[in-house]
């Protein structure tokens, strides 16, 4: 009976992991909208948790003004793509943001500081694919519960999805204060980690690794 309980519990975990993996492959993964002093190194990072490269021709990112829920800037991503398990970084000054794929403006302070504001990812049919509100609730862009953390102009920190690509449709559960890592795996904490050589395990691969561990566990249970 105890072995059956262990097996059932492990299968439930694996099913849950695969369910998370079935969400939209491209998600908003990390943002940094506030730096110490003048905001010159703002960025938005997308992550592809799918198993194949995807064109971004069908996508745009809208920055949402919390005063009236309207878009104050649209970033059209036509002409770009994102590899499986890969990142796409949008920034202003590529000299100040590591791994920036699209430096789309020369203006500082292009990313509003909240209370609240939001970031929205759309496809070409204007369907909302993913969204993140910060420094408060902003309907319909707050997924689940509003963030209980924020970026600020004192600490060197970003707002990062921990773990990359895992989307439970709850902003507060999915995002934590992160070490700044545009174009590489998110790390909980603070500081500028953009020079580190880190990489993420894509969600499908993570599920495969979990399944391998489960198979080993079941084998051990049978041997006992």
C-alpha positions in Angstrom: 0.0 0.0 0.0 2.8 2.4 0.8 4.5 1.8 -2.6 1.2 2.6 -4.3 0.9 5.9 -2.4 4.4 6.9 -3.5 3.7 5.9 -7.1 0.4 7.8 -7.1 2.0 10.9 -5.6 4.9 10.9 -8.2 2.4 10.5 -11.1 0.4 13.4 -9.8 3.6 15.6 -9.7 4.6 14.6 -13.2 1.1 15.3 -14.6 1.2 18.7 -12.9 4.6 19.4 -14.5 3.4 18.5 -17.9 0.2 20.6 -17.5 2.4 23.7 -16.7 4.5 22.9 -19.8 1.4 23.0 -22.0 0.8 26.8 -21.6 1.8 29.2 -24.3 5.4 28.6 -25.3 6.5 32.3 -25.3 6.1 34.1 -22.1 7.3 37.4 -20.5 10.2 36.1 -18.4 12.1 39.0 -16.8 11.7 42.8 -16.7 13.8 45.6 -15.2 11.9 48.9 -15.3 13.7 50.9 -12.6 17.4 51.5 -12.0 19.3 53.6 -9.5 19.3 57.2 -10.7 18.3 57.7 -14.4 16.6 54.7 -16.0 19.0 53.8 -18.8 19.2 50.0 -18.7 15.6 49.0 -18.8 14.7 45.7 -20.6 12.1 43.1 -21.2 13.0 39.5 -21.8 10.8 36.8 -23.4 11.5 33.1 -23.1 10.5 30.2 -25.4 9.7 27.1 -23.3 8.7 25.2 -26.4 10.6 22.4 -28.2 11.2 24.3 -31.5 12.2 27.8 -32.6 9.3 30.2 -33.2 9.0 33.3 -35.4 8.0 36.4 -33.6 6.4 37.9 -36.7 3.0 37.2 -35.0 3.9 39.0 -31.8 4.1 42.4 -30.2 4.7 43.7 -26.7 2.5 46.5 -25.3 3.4 48.6 -22.4 0.2 49.4 -20.4 -0.5 52.7 -18.6 -2.2 52.0 -15.3 -4.1 55.3 -15.4 -6.4 54.2 -18.1 -5.3 50.6 -19.1 -4.2 51.9 -22.6 -1.0 51.1 -24.4 1.6 53.8 -24.2 4.1 51.9 -26.4 3.9 49.0 -28.8 7.0 47.0 -29.6 6.5 45.2 -32.9 8.6 42.0 -33.1 8.2 41.3 -36.9 11.5 40.0 -38.4 12.7 38.3 -35.2 12.6 34.7 -33.9 13.4 32.9 -30.7 15.1 29.5 -30.3 13.7 26.6 -28.3 14.7 27.2 -24.7 16.0 30.6 -25.8 15.6 34.2 -24.9 14.7 37.5 -26.7 15.7 40.7 -25.0 14.3 44.2 -25.9 16.1 47.3 -24.6 16.9 50.9 -25.2 20.7 51.1 -25.1 22.3 47.8 -26.1 25.6 49.1 -24.7 24.1 49.0 -21.2 22.0 45.8 -21.4 23.8 42.5 -22.0 22.5 40.2 -24.7 20.0 42.8 -26.1 18.5 41.4 -29.3 16.4 44.5 -30.2 17.5 48.0 -29.3 14.2 49.7 -30.4 14.6 53.2 -29.0 17.2 55.8 -28.1 15.0 57.3 -25.4 15.8 56.8 -21.7 12.9 56.1 -19.4 10.8 54.3 -22.0 9.4 51.9 -19.4 7.0 53.4 -16.8 7.6 52.7 -13.1 4.2 51.4 -12.1 1.7 52.0 -9.4 0.4 50.1 -11.3 1.5 49.5 -14.9 1.7 46.3 -17.0 3.5 44.5 -19.8 1.3 42.5 -22.3 2.3 40.0 -25.0 0.0 39.9 -28.0 -0.2 37.8 -31.1 -1.2 39.3 -34.5 -4.9 38.6 -33.9 -4.6 41.0 -30.9 -5.1 38.0 -28.5 -3.4 38.4 -25.1 -0.9 35.6 -24.8 0.8 36.6 -21.5 0.8 39.6 -19.1 2.4 40.9 -16.0 1.2 43.8 -13.9 3.5 45.4 -11.4 3.1 47.6 -8.3 -0.6 46.9 -8.1 -3.6 45.2 -9.8 -4.5 46.2 -13.3 -7.4 44.3 -14.9 -7.2 42.4 -17.3 -3.4 42.3 -17.2 -3.0 40.9 -13.6 -2.8 37.1 -13.8 -4.0 35.7 -10.6 -2.7 37.7 -7.6 -0.8 41.0 -8.0 2.9 41.0 -7.4 3.9 41.5 -3.7 7.4 42.6 -4.8 8.6 45.5 -7.0 11.6 46.9 -8.8 13.1 50.0 -7.2 15.8 52.6 -7.7 17.9 51.5 -4.8 18.6 47.8 -5.2 20.1 46.2 -8.3 17.3 43.8 -9.1 14.9 42.7 -11.7 11.4 41.0 -11.6 12.1 37.5 -12.9 10.0 34.4 -13.5 11.4 31.7 -11.3 11.8 29.1 -12.9 12.2 30.2 -16.6 9.0 29.7 -18.6 6.9 28.2 -15.8 3.5 29.9 -15.9 0.9 29.1 -13.4 -1.2 32.1 -14.4 -0.5 33.8 -11.1 1.9 36.8 -11.2 2.7 36.7 -7.5 3.5 33.0 -7.5 5.6 33.1 -10.8 7.7 36.2 -10.3 10.3 37.0 -7.7 13.1 39.5 -7.2 15.9 38.4 -9.5 19.6 39.0 -10.1 19.7 40.9 -13.5 20.2 38.2 -16.2 19.0 39.4 -19.6 19.4 36.7 -22.2 20.2 33.9 -19.6 18.6 31.8 -16.9 16.9 33.7 -14.1 18.5 33.6 -10.6 16.6 34.6 -7.5 18.4 37.4 -5.6 20.0 40.7 -6.4 22.9 42.2 -8.3 24.0 42.2 -11.9 24.6 38.5 -13.0 24.4 39.3 -16.7 28.1 38.4 -17.2 27.6 34.9 -15.7 27.6 31.9 -18.1 24.2 30.4 -17.1 21.6 28.6 -19.1 18.1 27.3 -18.4 16.8 23.8 -18.7 13.7 24.3 -21.0 10.5 23.2 -19.3 9.9 20.1 -21.6 13.4 19.0 -20.8 12.9 19.5 -17.1 9.7 17.4 -17.4 11.7 14.7 -19.1 14.4 14.7 -16.4 11.6 14.5 -13.8 10.2 11.5 -15.7 13.6 9.8 -15.8 13.8 10.2 -12.0 10.3 8.9 -11.6 11.2 5.8 -13.7 14.2 5.2 -11.5 12.1 5.6 -8.4 9.5 3.1 -9.6 12.3 0.6 -10.5 13.7 0.9 -7.0 10.2 0.4 -5.5 9.8 -2.8 -7.6 13.1 -4.1 -6.6 12.2 -3.7 -2.9 
